[in-house]
Amino acid sequence: MDLDESADRIKFLIRDRDILYPPELEHILSDAGIATVRTAVRVPRMNAVMERWIGGCRRELLDRTLIWNLPHLRRILREYETHHNTHRPHMALASAAPDKPLPAEVADLDVFRARKRDRTGGVIREYHRAS
């Protein structure tokens, strides 16, 4: 109802399968040219996982970055995704990254020196062991 001019730019509405959405809603949206996409069946955590990823991406990257154009946005999102999956620790994985195996044992940090690597123009910093 309040979309006014911006309704032309909206193509999809992603929603869950809650009964609170009346069937007429899909008809109204389709008349406006908006396709309704429902989340998968029996996947109650799907929204929570995506909301957490999007929220983290927004807080850690997008709130701190000035986006110049679409190619710039895609480049830094690709870099953030790489950081998220290969370096960033995750609480549910015992502080391991999703694409790395769990650490076998706790390392003595006094033995290692760390090097800093800037990601996304310095908004995110990664630290690696110096050889």
N, CA, C and O atoms as CSV, one atom per row, in Angstrom:
chain,resi,resn,atom,element,x,y,z
A,1,MET,N,N,0.806,-1.190,0.000
A,1,MET,CA,C,0.000,0.000,0.000
A,1,MET,C,C,0.855,1.263,0.000
A,1,MET,O,O,0.502,2.259,-0.632
A,2,ASP,N,N,1.970,1.217,0.704
A,2,ASP,CA,C,2.803,2.408,0.843
A,2,ASP,C,C,4.010,2.401,-0.093
A,2,ASP,O,O,4.938,3.186,0.102
A,3,LEU,N,N,4.017,1.541,-1.092
A,3,LEU,CA,C,5.182,1.438,-1.960
A,3,LEU,C,C,5.307,2.601,-2.925
A,3,LEU,O,O,6.417,2.985,-3.292
A,4,ASP,N,N,4.197,3.158,-3.335
A,4,ASP,CA,C,4.168,4.281,-4.272
A,4,ASP,C,C,5.051,4.024,-5.488
A,4,ASP,O,O,4.804,3.084,-6.244
A,5,GLU,N,N,6.077,4.848,-5.684
A,5,GLU,CA,C,6.942,4.776,-6.860
A,5,GLU,C,C,7.892,3.577,-6.822
A,5,GLU,O,O,8.306,3.085,-7.871
A,6,SER,N,N,8.239,3.107,-5.624
A,6,SER,CA,C,9.242,2.050,-5.524
A,6,SER,C,C,8.691,0.671,-5.875
A,6,SER,O,O,9.467,-0.282,-5.951
A,7,ALA,N,N,7.416,0.529,-6.086
A,7,ALA,CA,C,6.831,-0.765,-6.432
A,7,ALA,C,C,7.371,-1.287,-7.754
A,7,ALA,O,O,7.382,-2.498,-7.974
A,8,ASP,N,N,7.818,-0.401,-8.638
A,8,ASP,CA,C,8.359,-0.834,-9.933
A,8,ASP,C,C,9.673,-1.595,-9.772
A,8,ASP,O,O,10.003,-2.443,-10.601
A,9,ARG,N,N,10.427,-1.298,-8.709
A,9,ARG,CA,C,11.735,-1.928,-8.519
A,9,ARG,C,C,11.649,-3.267,-7.792
A,9,ARG,O,O,12.595,-4.052,-7.853
A,10,ILE,N,N,10.556,-3.546,-7.116
A,10,ILE,CA,C,10.416,-4.784,-6.341
A,10,ILE,C,C,9.930,-5.892,-7.260
A,10,ILE,O,O,8.912,-5.749,-7.938
A,11,LYS,N,N,10.666,-7.002,-7.279
A,11,LYS,CA,C,10.303,-8.114,-8.151
A,11,LYS,C,C,9.830,-9.331,-7.376
A,11,LYS,O,O,9.005,-10.099,-7.870
A,12,PHE,N,N,10.357,-9.519,-6.132
A,12,PHE,CA,C,10.040,-10.707,-5.352
A,12,PHE,C,C,9.724,-10.343,-3.910
A,12,PHE,O,O,10.259,-9.375,-3.369
A,13,LEU,N,N,8.851,-11.129,-3.295
A,13,LEU,CA,C,8.608,-11.072,-1.861
A,13,LEU,C,C,8.888,-12.465,-1.334
A,13,LEU,O,O,8.202,-13.421,-1.697
A,14,ILE,N,N,9.891,-12.585,-0.482
A,14,ILE,CA,C,10.222,-13.881,0.119
A,14,ILE,C,C,9.550,-13.922,1.478
A,14,ILE,O,O,9.758,-13.044,2.316
A,15,ARG,N,N,8.742,-14.950,1.687
A,15,ARG,CA,C,7.992,-15.043,2.943
A,15,ARG,C,C,7.934,-16.486,3.404
A,15,ARG,O,O,8.172,-17.413,2.630
A,16,ASP,N,N,7.610,-16.664,4.692
A,16,ASP,CA,C,7.456,-18.020,5.205
A,16,ASP,C,C,6.038,-18.511,4.918
A,16,ASP,O,O,5.249,-17.816,4.277
A,17,ARG,N,N,5.729,-19.694,5.391
A,17,ARG,CA,C,4.432,-20.309,5.093
A,17,ARG,C,C,3.419,-20.113,6.216
A,17,ARG,O,O,2.554,-20.964,6.425
A,18,ASP,N,N,3.518,-19.026,6.922
A,18,ASP,CA,C,2.605,-18.732,8.024
A,18,ASP,C,C,1.190,-18.519,7.505
A,18,ASP,O,O,0.994,-17.994,6.409
A,19,ILE,N,N,0.205,-18.930,8.298
A,19,ILE,CA,C,-1.198,-18.780,7.882
A,19,ILE,C,C,-1.682,-17.339,8.026
A,19,ILE,O,O,-2.808,-17.021,7.644
A,20,LEU,N,N,-0.845,-16.477,8.569
A,20,LEU,CA,C,-1.227,-15.074,8.707
A,20,LEU,C,C,-1.335,-14.359,7.363
A,20,LEU,O,O,-1.991,-13.322,7.263
A,21,TYR,N,N,-0.697,-14.907,6.331
A,21,TYR,CA,C,-0.758,-14.301,5.003
A,21,TYR,C,C,-1.995,-14.828,4.280
A,21,TYR,O,O,-2.057,-16.020,3.979
A,22,PRO,N,N,-2.971,-13.987,3.997
A,22,PRO,CA,C,-4.173,-14.461,3.295
A,22,PRO,C,C,-3.854,-14.762,1.824
A,22,PRO,O,O,-2.933,-14.174,1.257
A,23,PRO,N,N,-4.602,-15.664,1.217
A,23,PRO,CA,C,-4.373,-15.989,-0.197
A,23,PRO,C,C,-4.536,-14.780,-1.119
A,23,PRO,O,O,-3.924,-14.724,-2.186
A,24,GLU,N,N,-5.352,-13.821,-0.713
A,24,GLU,CA,C,-5.565,-12.634,-1.537
A,24,GLU,C,C,-4.292,-11.806,-1.680
A,24,GLU,O,O,-4.133,-11.066,-2.652
A,25,LEU,N,N,-3.383,-11.931,-0.707
A,25,LEU,CA,C,-2.136,-11.160,-0.751
A,25,LEU,C,C,-1.332,-11.491,-2.013
A,25,LEU,O,O,-0.790,-10.598,-2.666
A,26,GLU,N,N,-1.261,-12.780,-2.347
A,26,GLU,CA,C,-0.517,-13.170,-3.543
A,26,GLU,C,C,-1.162,-12.619,-4.810
A,26,GLU,O,O,-0.460,-12.249,-5.752
A,27,HIS,N,N,-2.470,-12.562,-4.840
A,27,HIS,CA,C,-3.167,-12.000,-6.015
A,27,HIS,C,C,-2.879,-10.503,-6.151
A,27,HIS,O,O,-2.634,-10.009,-7.251
A,28,ILE,N,N,-2.909,-9.798,-5.038
A,28,ILE,CA,C,-2.630,-8.360,-5.054
A,28,ILE,C,C,-1.195,-8.100,-5.513
A,28,ILE,O,O,-0.943,-7.216,-6.332
A,29,LEU,N,N,-0.258,-8.888,-4.969
A,29,LEU,CA,C,1.146,-8.699,-5.339
A,29,LEU,C,C,1.404,-9.070,-6.796
A,29,LEU,O,O,2.175,-8.398,-7.481
A,30,SER,N,N,0.761,-10.141,-7.273
A,30,SER,CA,C,0.974,-10.536,-8.674
A,30,SER,C,C,0.413,-9.488,-9.630
A,30,SER,O,O,0.966,-9.273,-10.708
A,31,ASP,N,N,-0.682,-8.835,-9.242
A,31,ASP,CA,C,-1.222,-7.748,-10.060
A,31,ASP,C,C,-0.247,-6.578,-10.143
A,31,ASP,O,O,-0.213,-5.854,-11.138
A,32,ALA,N,N,0.550,-6.400,-9.078
A,32,ALA,CA,C,1.547,-5.325,-9.058
A,32,ALA,C,C,2.857,-5.766,-9.712
A,32,ALA,O,O,3.805,-4.985,-9.791
A,33,GLY,N,N,2.913,-7.034,-10.189
A,33,GLY,CA,C,4.119,-7.528,-10.846
A,33,GLY,C,C,5.155,-8.067,-9.881
A,33,GLY,O,O,6.329,-8.174,-10.236
A,34,ILE,N,N,4.745,-8.410,-8.659
A,34,ILE,CA,C,5.656,-8.928,-7.641
A,34,ILE,C,C,5.362,-10.410,-7.451
A,34,ILE,O,O,4.236,-10.794,-7.136
A,35,ALA,N,N,6.388,-11.243,-7.644
A,35,ALA,CA,C,6.230,-12.685,-7.460
A,35,ALA,C,C,6.463,-13.030,-5.990
A,35,ALA,O,O,7.371,-12.493,-5.355
A,36,THR,N,N,5.641,-13.927,-5.458
A,36,THR,CA,C,5.783,-14.364,-4.071
A,36,THR,C,C,6.544,-15.682,-4.051
A,36,THR,O,O,6.169,-16.640,-4.727
A,37,VAL,N,N,7.615,-15.718,-3.268
A,37,VAL,CA,C,8.419,-16.929,-3.122
A,37,VAL,C,C,8.318,-17.353,-1.667
A,37,VAL,O,O,8.659,-16.590,-0.763
A,38,ARG,N,N,7.846,-18.578,-1.447
A,38,ARG,CA,C,7.710,-19.074,-0.073
A,38,ARG,C,C,8.925,-19.908,0.306
A,38,ARG,O,O,9.517,-20.583,-0.537
A,39,THR,N,N,9.286,-19.854,1.575
A,39,THR,CA,C,10.422,-20.639,2.054
A,39,THR,C,C,10.072,-22.118,1.987
A,39,THR,O,O,8.914,-22.495,1.809
A,40,ALA,N,N,11.097,-22.943,2.133
A,40,ALA,CA,C,10.913,-24.393,2.021
A,40,ALA,C,C,10.002,-24.928,3.126
A,40,ALA,O,O,9.837,-24.305,4.174
A,41,VAL,N,N,9.420,-26.092,2.866
A,41,VAL,CA,C,8.521,-26.736,3.814
A,41,VAL,C,C,9.344,-27.380,4.925
A,41,VAL,O,O,10.387,-27.982,4.669
A,42,ARG,N,N,8.874,-27.249,6.144
A,42,ARG,CA,C,9.485,-27.870,7.329
A,42,ARG,C,C,10.941,-27.486,7.521
A,42,ARG,O,O,11.777,-28.322,7.862
A,43,VAL,N,N,11.228,-26.247,7.305
A,43,VAL,CA,C,12.576,-25.721,7.547
A,43,VAL,C,C,12.416,-24.495,8.451
A,43,VAL,O,O,12.542,-23.361,7.989
A,44,PRO,N,N,12.137,-24.727,9.751
A,44,PRO,CA,C,11.823,-23.588,10.614
A,44,PRO,C,C,13.002,-22.650,10.856
A,44,PRO,O,O,12.795,-21.474,11.153
A,45,ARG,N,N,14.231,-23.145,10.735
A,45,ARG,CA,C,15.382,-22.291,11.016
A,45,ARG,C,C,15.891,-21.547,9.792
A,45,ARG,O,O,16.847,-20.778,9.898
A,46,MET,N,N,15.279,-21.755,8.639
A,46,MET,CA,C,15.760,-21.135,7.407
A,46,MET,C,C,15.788,-19.609,7.520
A,46,MET,O,O,16.779,-18.973,7.163
A,47,ASN,N,N,14.718,-19.042,8.009
A,47,ASN,CA,C,14.677,-17.583,8.158
A,47,ASN,C,C,15.707,-17.108,9.159
A,47,ASN,O,O,16.376,-16.101,8.927
A,48,ALA,N,N,15.847,-17.816,10.273
A,48,ALA,CA,C,16.781,-17.393,11.315
A,48,ALA,C,C,18.214,-17.402,10.815
A,48,ALA,O,O,18.974,-16.479,11.109
A,49,VAL,N,N,18.597,-18.424,10.067
A,49,VAL,CA,C,19.963,-18.512,9.555
A,49,VAL,C,C,20.242,-17.373,8.585
A,49,VAL,O,O,21.288,-16.730,8.667
A,50,MET,N,N,19.315,-17.121,7.668
A,50,MET,CA,C,19.527,-16.049,6.697
A,50,MET,C,C,19.480,-14.673,7.342
A,50,MET,O,O,20.252,-13.786,6.977
A,51,GLU,N,N,18.569,-14.493,8.306
A,51,GLU,CA,C,18.515,-13.203,8.997
A,51,GLU,C,C,19.814,-12.941,9.755
A,51,GLU,O,O,20.280,-11.804,9.816
A,52,ARG,N,N,20.399,-13.994,10.333
A,52,ARG,CA,C,21.665,-13.837,11.053
A,52,ARG,C,C,22.784,-13.462,10.081
A,52,ARG,O,O,23.593,-12.582,10.376
A,53,TRP,N,N,22.833,-14.140,8.898
A,53,TRP,CA,C,23.896,-13.834,7.931
A,53,TRP,C,C,23.731,-12.413,7.400
A,53,TRP,O,O,24.702,-11.661,7.315
A,54,ILE,N,N,22.526,-12.057,7.051
A,54,ILE,CA,C,22.280,-10.714,6.509
A,54,ILE,C,C,22.564,-9.656,7.562
A,54,ILE,O,O,23.158,-8.621,7.259
A,55,GLY,N,N,22.142,-9.907,8.802
A,55,GLY,CA,C,22.401,-8.948,9.875
A,55,GLY,C,C,23.884,-8.763,10.127
A,55,GLY,O,O,24.353,-7.639,10.308
A,56,GLY,N,N,24.629,-9.872,10.139
A,56,GLY,CA,C,26.079,-9.785,10.327
A,56,GLY,C,C,26.753,-9.056,9.182
A,56,GLY,O,O,27.644,-8.235,9.403
A,57,CYS,N,N,26.336,-9.349,7.969
A,57,CYS,CA,C,26.888,-8.672,6.790
A,57,CYS,C,C,26.609,-7.178,6.860
A,57,CYS,O,O,27.477,-6.363,6.549
A,58,ARG,N,N,25.408,-6.827,7.264
A,58,ARG,CA,C,25.065,-5.407,7.362
A,58,ARG,C,C,25.893,-4.714,8.444
A,58,ARG,O,O,26.480,-3.659,8.202
A,59,ARG,N,N,25.939,-5.321,9.659
A,59,ARG,CA,C,26.657,-4.684,10.771
A,59,ARG,C,C,28.164,-4.635,10.550
A,59,ARG,O,O,28.800,-3.616,10.820
A,60,GLU,N,N,28.744,-5.743,10.055
A,60,GLU,CA,C,30.193,-5.839,9.934
A,60,GLU,C,C,30.739,-5.166,8.679
A,60,GLU,O,O,31.905,-4.773,8.655
A,61,LEU,N,N,29.930,-5.027,7.647
A,61,LEU,CA,C,30.447,-4.533,6.369
A,61,LEU,C,C,29.676,-3.339,5.820
A,61,LEU,O,O,30.241,-2.259,5.643
A,62,LEU,N,N,28.398,-3.528,5.552
A,62,LEU,CA,C,27.653,-2.516,4.804
A,62,LEU,C,C,27.418,-1.224,5.584
A,62,LEU,O,O,27.349,-0.149,4.988
A,63,ASP,N,N,27.295,-1.317,6.913
A,63,ASP,CA,C,27.121,-0.094,7.706
A,63,ASP,C,C,28.402,0.731,7.765
A,63,ASP,O,O,28.369,1.897,8.160
A,64,ARG,N,N,29.533,0.136,7.375
A,64,ARG,CA,C,30.826,0.816,7.476
A,64,ARG,C,C,31.449,1.115,6.117
A,64,ARG,O,O,32.593,1.564,6.044
A,65,THR,N,N,30.715,0.874,5.058
A,65,THR,CA,C,31.283,0.998,3.718
A,65,THR,C,C,30.417,1.898,2.853
A,65,THR,O,O,29.190,1.810,2.884
A,66,LEU,N,N,31.055,2.751,2.092
A,66,LEU,CA,C,30.351,3.556,1.107
A,66,LEU,C,C,30.380,2.793,-0.211
A,66,LEU,O,O,31.449,2.555,-0.772
A,67,ILE,N,N,29.217,2.414,-0.699
A,67,ILE,CA,C,29.104,1.626,-1.931
A,67,ILE,C,C,29.031,2.590,-3.108
A,67,ILE,O,O,28.197,3.494,-3.130
A,68,TRP,N,N,29.911,2.389,-4.086
A,68,TRP,CA,C,29.948,3.277,-5.253
A,68,TRP,C,C,28.969,2.866,-6.332
A,68,TRP,O,O,28.266,3.708,-6.890
A,69,ASN,N,N,28.919,1.568,-6.632
A,69,ASN,CA,C,28.035,1.091,-7.699
A,69,ASN,C,C,27.807,-0.410,-7.524
A,69,ASN,O,O,28.323,-1.009,-6.580
A,70,LEU,N,N,27.045,-1.014,-8.420
A,70,LEU,CA,C,26.717,-2.430,-8.312
A,70,LEU,C,C,27.953,-3.327,-8.412
A,70,LEU,O,O,28.072,-4.253,-7.609
A,71,PRO,N,N,28.882,-3.107,-9.353
A,71,PRO,CA,C,30.085,-3.959,-9.375
A,71,PRO,C,C,30.892,-3.861,-8.072
A,71,PRO,O,O,31.434,-4.863,-7.605
A,72,HIS,N,N,30.970,-2.678,-7.493
A,72,HIS,CA,C,31.680,-2.510,-6.221
A,72,HIS,C,C,30.975,-3.299,-5.117
A,72,HIS,O,O,31.637,-3.965,-4.321
A,73,LEU,N,N,29.640,-3.234,-5.059
A,73,LEU,CA,C,28.877,-3.980,-4.068
A,73,LEU,C,C,29.107,-5.478,-4.221
A,73,LEU,O,O,29.331,-6.179,-3.234
A,74,ARG,N,N,29.051,-5.969,-5.453
A,74,ARG,CA,C,29.260,-7.407,-5.688
A,74,ARG,C,C,30.665,-7.845,-5.294
A,74,ARG,O,O,30.846,-8.932,-4.745
A,75,ARG,N,N,31.665,-7.002,-5.572
A,75,ARG,CA,C,33.043,-7.350,-5.227
A,75,ARG,C,C,33.232,-7.453,-3.724
A,75,ARG,O,O,33.824,-8.419,-3.243
A,76,ILE,N,N,32.738,-6.474,-2.973
A,76,ILE,CA,C,32.953,-6.529,-1.527
A,76,ILE,C,C,32.078,-7.598,-0.870
A,76,ILE,O,O,32.480,-8.166,0.145
A,77,LEU,N,N,30.898,-7.889,-1.416
A,77,LEU,CA,C,30.092,-8.983,-0.876
A,77,LEU,C,C,30.750,-10.328,-1.134
A,77,LEU,O,O,30.701,-11.213,-0.280
A,78,ARG,N,N,31.369,-10.495,-2.308
A,78,ARG,CA,C,32.089,-11.729,-2.611
A,78,ARG,C,C,33.267,-11.904,-1.655
A,78,ARG,O,O,33.526,-13.005,-1.171
A,79,GLU,N,N,33.975,-10.809,-1.388
A,79,GLU,CA,C,35.106,-10.850,-0.470
A,79,GLU,C,C,34.644,-11.122,0.962
A,79,GLU,O,O,35.305,-11.855,1.698
A,80,TYR,N,N,33.507,-10.533,1.362
A,80,TYR,CA,C,32.965,-10.783,2.691
A,80,TYR,C,C,32.532,-12.241,2.830
A,80,TYR,O,O,32.733,-12.854,3.879
A,81,GLU,N,N,31.941,-12.792,1.778
A,81,GLU,CA,C,31.522,-14.194,1.812
A,81,GLU,C,C,32.737,-15.105,1.991
A,81,GLU,O,O,32.692,-16.063,2.762
A,82,THR,N,N,33.817,-14.803,1.277
A,82,THR,CA,C,35.048,-15.582,1.441
A,82,THR,C,C,35.561,-15.478,2.865
A,82,THR,O,O,35.938,-16.484,3.465
A,83,HIS,N,N,35.577,-14.271,3.411
A,83,HIS,CA,C,36.009,-14.067,4.794
A,83,HIS,C,C,35.103,-14.844,5.750
A,83,HIS,O,O,35.591,-15.487,6.680
A,84,HIS,N,N,33.804,-14.789,5.530
A,84,HIS,CA,C,32.835,-15.429,6.413
A,84,HIS,C,C,33.006,-16.951,6.418
A,84,HIS,O,O,32.909,-17.577,7.473
A,85,ASN,N,N,33.257,-17.544,5.262
A,85,ASN,CA,C,33.314,-19.001,5.154
A,85,ASN,C,C,34.692,-19.607,5.377
A,85,ASN,O,O,34.796,-20.797,5.673
A,86,THR,N,N,35.748,-18.818,5.242
A,86,THR,CA,C,37.082,-19.404,5.364
A,86,THR,C,C,37.878,-18.897,6.547
A,86,THR,O,O,38.866,-19.526,6.926
A,87,HIS,N,N,37.486,-17.782,7.147
A,87,HIS,CA,C,38.314,-17.231,8.213
A,87,HIS,C,C,37.545,-16.934,9.494
A,87,HIS,O,O,38.016,-17.260,10.583
A,88,ARG,N,N,36.397,-16.335,9.384
A,88,ARG,CA,C,35.655,-15.859,10.551
A,88,ARG,C,C,35.241,-17.021,11.453
A,88,ARG,O,O,34.670,-17.997,10.965
A,89,PRO,N,N,35.517,-16.941,12.770
A,89,PRO,CA,C,35.103,-18.022,13.676
A,89,PRO,C,C,33.592,-18.034,13.882
A,89,PRO,O,O,32.944,-16.987,13.903
A,90,HIS,N,N,33.047,-19.229,14.031
A,90,HIS,CA,C,31.615,-19.401,14.236
A,90,HIS,C,C,31.396,-20.123,15.562
A,90,HIS,O,O,32.011,-21.157,15.822
A,91,MET,N,N,30.520,-19.575,16.397
A,91,MET,CA,C,30.293,-20.147,17.723
A,91,MET,C,C,29.786,-21.584,17.646
A,91,MET,O,O,30.202,-22.415,18.453
A,92,ALA,N,N,28.915,-21.897,16.715
A,92,ALA,CA,C,28.343,-23.236,16.622
A,92,ALA,C,C,29.366,-24.268,16.163
A,92,ALA,O,O,29.129,-25.468,16.306
A,93,LEU,N,N,30.479,-23.839,15.624
A,93,LEU,CA,C,31.509,-24.757,15.126
A,93,LEU,C,C,32.741,-24.750,16.019
A,93,LEU,O,O,33.846,-25.021,15.548
A,94,ALA,N,N,32.571,-24.449,17.284
A,94,ALA,CA,C,33.677,-24.406,18.244
A,94,ALA,C,C,34.753,-23.442,17.776
A,94,ALA,O,O,35.943,-23.752,17.837
A,95,SER,N,N,34.343,-22.291,17.316
A,95,SER,CA,C,35.220,-21.207,16.846
A,95,SER,C,C,36.018,-21.570,15.605
A,95,SER,O,O,37.087,-21.003,15.375
A,96,ALA,N,N,35.524,-22.499,14.802
A,96,ALA,CA,C,36.154,-22.811,13.521
A,96,ALA,C,C,35.341,-22.165,12.409
A,96,ALA,O,O,34.165,-21.849,12.593
A,97,ALA,N,N,35.966,-21.970,11.264
A,97,ALA,CA,C,35.256,-21.451,10.098
A,97,ALA,C,C,34.576,-22.616,9.381
A,97,ALA,O,O,35.058,-23.746,9.474
A,98,PRO,N,N,33.464,-22.377,8.664
A,98,PRO,CA,C,32.743,-23.472,8.017
A,98,PRO,C,C,33.568,-24.278,7.017
A,98,PRO,O,O,33.386,-25.491,6.921
A,99,ASP,N,N,34.461,-23.645,6.276
A,99,ASP,CA,C,35.227,-24.361,5.263
A,99,ASP,C,C,36.553,-24.902,5.776
A,99,ASP,O,O,37.378,-25.351,4.980
A,100,LYS,N,N,36.779,-24.872,7.088
A,100,LYS,CA,C,38.018,-25.393,7.662
A,100,LYS,C,C,37.675,-26.450,8.702
A,100,LYS,O,O,36.624,-26.369,9.338
A,101,PRO,N,N,38.551,-27.449,8.886
A,101,PRO,CA,C,38.285,-28.455,9.919
A,101,PRO,C,C,38.468,-27.862,11.311
A,101,PRO,O,O,39.138,-26.843,11.484
A,102,LEU,N,N,37.869,-28.508,12.291
A,102,LEU,CA,C,38.035,-28.071,13.673
A,102,LEU,C,C,39.490,-28.217,14.098
A,102,LEU,O,O,40.159,-29.156,13.667
A,103,PRO,N,N,39.994,-27.320,14.927
A,103,PRO,CA,C,41.374,-27.443,15.377
A,103,PRO,C,C,41.547,-28.695,16.231
A,103,PRO,O,O,40.696,-29.011,17.062
A,104,ALA,N,N,42.660,-29.406,16.020
A,104,ALA,CA,C,42.915,-30.646,16.743
A,104,ALA,C,C,43.202,-30.365,18.211
A,104,ALA,O,O,42.723,-31.082,19.090
A,105,GLU,N,N,43.970,-29.338,18.475
A,105,GLU,CA,C,44.305,-28.996,19.849
A,105,GLU,C,C,44.529,-27.494,19.945
A,105,GLU,O,O,44.691,-26.814,18.932
A,106,VAL,N,N,44.536,-27.000,21.132
A,106,VAL,CA,C,44.746,-25.577,21.352
A,106,VAL,C,C,46.222,-25.259,21.157
A,106,VAL,O,O,47.085,-25.924,21.730
A,107,ALA,N,N,46.508,-24.256,20.359
A,107,ALA,CA,C,47.896,-23.893,20.056
A,107,ALA,C,C,48.421,-22.920,21.106
A,107,ALA,O,O,47.665,-22.126,21.667
A,108,ASP,N,N,49.717,-22.990,21.363
A,108,ASP,CA,C,50.379,-22.041,22.252
A,108,ASP,C,C,50.630,-20.773,21.446
A,108,ASP,O,O,51.495,-20.757,20.570
A,109,LEU,N,N,49.886,-19.715,21.733
A,109,LEU,CA,C,49.948,-18.496,20.930
A,109,LEU,C,C,51.247,-17.725,21.115
A,109,LEU,O,O,51.580,-16.878,20.286
A,110,ASP,N,N,51.989,-17.999,22.186
A,110,ASP,CA,C,53.263,-17.311,22.382
A,110,ASP,C,C,54.294,-17.729,21.342
A,110,ASP,O,O,55.238,-16.986,21.070
A,111,VAL,N,N,54.123,-18.904,20.763
A,111,VAL,CA,C,55.070,-19.413,19.770
A,111,VAL,C,C,54.862,-18.738,18.413
A,111,VAL,O,O,55.801,-18.627,17.625
A,112,PHE,N,N,53.660,-18.298,18.145
A,112,PHE,CA,C,53.328,-17.784,16.813
A,112,PHE,C,C,53.261,-16.265,16.805
A,112,PHE,O,O,52.863,-15.635,17.785
A,113,ARG,N,N,53.657,-15.700,15.685
A,113,ARG,CA,C,53.458,-14.271,15.446
A,113,ARG,C,C,52.347,-14.142,14.422
A,113,ARG,O,O,52.174,-15.018,13.574
A,114,ALA,N,N,51.602,-13.067,14.496
A,114,ALA,CA,C,50.450,-12.892,13.608
A,114,ALA,C,C,50.706,-11.777,12.612
A,114,ALA,O,O,51.395,-10.798,12.899
A,115,ARG,N,N,50.130,-11.957,11.432
A,115,ARG,CA,C,50.143,-10.916,10.405
A,115,ARG,C,C,48.717,-10.503,10.126
A,115,ARG,O,O,47.806,-11.329,10.085
A,116,LYS,N,N,48.544,-9.219,9.936
A,116,LYS,CA,C,47.222,-8.675,9.656
A,116,LYS,C,C,47.021,-8.584,8.151
A,116,LYS,O,O,47.933,-8.213,7.412
A,117,ARG,N,N,45.823,-8.923,7.707
A,117,ARG,CA,C,45.456,-8.791,6.295
A,117,ARG,C,C,44.129,-8.044,6.235
A,117,ARG,O,O,43.134,-8.480,6.814
A,118,ASP,N,N,44.123,-6.933,5.541
A,118,ASP,CA,C,42.900,-6.149,5.399
A,118,ASP,C,C,42.020,-6.741,4.311
A,118,ASP,O,O,42.496,-7.123,3.242
A,119,ARG,N,N,40.720,-6.812,4.606
A,119,ARG,CA,C,39.725,-7.247,3.635
A,119,ARG,C,C,38.766,-6.088,3.420
A,119,ARG,O,O,38.600,-5.236,4.293
A,120,THR,N,N,38.154,-6.062,2.285
A,120,THR,CA,C,37.139,-5.052,1.931
A,120,THR,C,C,37.631,-3.644,2.231
A,120,THR,O,O,36.917,-2.846,2.838
A,121,GLY,N,N,38.833,-3.349,1.811
A,121,GLY,CA,C,39.363,-1.997,1.962
A,121,GLY,C,C,39.682,-1.612,3.393
A,121,GLY,O,O,39.719,-0.423,3.711
A,122,GLY,N,N,39.912,-2.577,4.261
A,122,GLY,CA,C,40.275,-2.288,5.640
A,122,GLY,C,C,39.125,-2.293,6.610
A,122,GLY,O,O,39.332,-2.068,7.802
A,123,VAL,N,N,37.905,-2.544,6.137
A,123,VAL,CA,C,36.762,-2.595,7.034
A,123,VAL,C,C,36.843,-3.844,7.912
A,123,VAL,O,O,36.522,-3.800,9.100
A,124,ILE,N,N,37.270,-4.945,7.323
A,124,ILE,CA,C,37.423,-6.212,8.039
A,124,ILE,C,C,38.902,-6.567,8.034
A,124,ILE,O,O,39.580,-6.420,7.017
A,125,ARG,N,N,39.397,-7.034,9.170
A,125,ARG,CA,C,40.804,-7.438,9.274
A,125,ARG,C,C,40.874,-8.907,9.641
A,125,ARG,O,O,40.160,-9.375,10.529
A,126,GLU,N,N,41.746,-9.633,8.946
A,126,GLU,CA,C,42.000,-11.026,9.258
A,126,GLU,C,C,43.418,-11.148,9.780
A,126,GLU,O,O,44.308,-10.414,9.351
A,127,TYR,N,N,43.626,-12.063,10.697
A,127,TYR,CA,C,44.949,-12.291,11.262
A,127,TYR,C,C,45.361,-13.724,10.971
A,127,TYR,O,O,44.598,-14.659,11.211
A,128,HIS,N,N,46.584,-13.893,10.448
A,128,HIS,CA,C,47.122,-15.209,10.108
A,128,HIS,C,C,48.473,-15.369,10.778
A,128,HIS,O,O,49.140,-14.395,11.130
A,129,ARG,N,N,48.859,-16.636,10.944
A,129,ARG,CA,C,50.171,-16.920,11.504
A,129,ARG,C,C,51.264,-16.500,10.522
A,129,ARG,O,O,51.158,-16.741,9.319
A,130,ALA,N,N,52.295,-15.881,11.041
A,130,ALA,CA,C,53.447,-15.543,10.211
A,130,ALA,C,C,54.383,-16.734,10.192
A,130,ALA,O,O,54.655,-17.329,11.234
A,131,SER,N,N,54.875,-17.086,9.020
A,131,SER,CA,C,55.755,-18.257,8.909
A,131,SER,C,C,57.176,-17.892,9.240
A,131,SER,O,O,58.059,-18.749,9.201
